[in-house]
């Protein structure tokens, strides 16, 4: 039911975007986007935002896929790093079994946050998490044996570099 509602909302948004053409050079972006972002960076598939609370949010989004998928990281100027990924089905706080680069399943405590009209799981990671996967990262997430997310990229370095620019900018402002 929630997936159907999310898909209907996505179709309405896509129709509205189709009715309002972009001006030359303007990039049309739909999906998850922080409302109060202070500054934005784009690096390959990564979209990075400086948030008013001092955090940086980096996401990769697949808005043309059904179900709509997004994932990325939130990092604070200190040492906090969190993995965020949109739930394929309704998310609920619980233990999520994660596999990174087919390295076996490990349990992570997850909380749920709302991103635009979609639920997302948020999992705390080690402070050096972005440097552990310098190029490739592939993520599978299951809850009680049911897949709730999959995603990955060959461009982790681009995301890490854009996140570093964001954090440096946050410390100056």
C-alpha positions, 0 to 999 in steps of 0.5 A: 500500500505504501509502495503504491502511494509512493509510486503514485507520488513519484508519477505525479512529480515526474508529470509536473517536471515534464510540464515545466522544462528546464532552462538551458544548463539547468539540471533537473533533479527529483527524488530526495533533496534536503530542503534547507541545504546550505551548499551542494556538490555533485561528483559523478553519481553523488549529490552532496549537501551541507546541512544547517546542523553542520552535517554533510549528506551524500546520496546516490539516487535511482529515481527512474527505477521501481521501486525508487532507491537511494542510499548514501552517508551522513557525516558530521565534522567529528567522527560520526558516519551513518549509512542511509538507505531507502527501504524497498518496503515499509521500514521499521526500527530493528536489526538489519543484516548487512553485507558489504562487498559480499563479505558476509552478513553482520547485524546492525541496529537500525533506526528509521528516518523520513526522507521526502516521502520515503522511509530510510534505514539509518545505521551507525558505522565506524568513523573510517567507513568511507575510506574502507571502500575506496573504490567499490561498495556493494550493499545488500540489506535483509530483515528477517531473511527478506531483502529490503535494499540493494545498491552499490557503486564503483565511485566511492572515491568521488563520494569521499572527496565530495564529502571531504569538501563539504566537511571542510566548507562546514568547518569554515562557515 
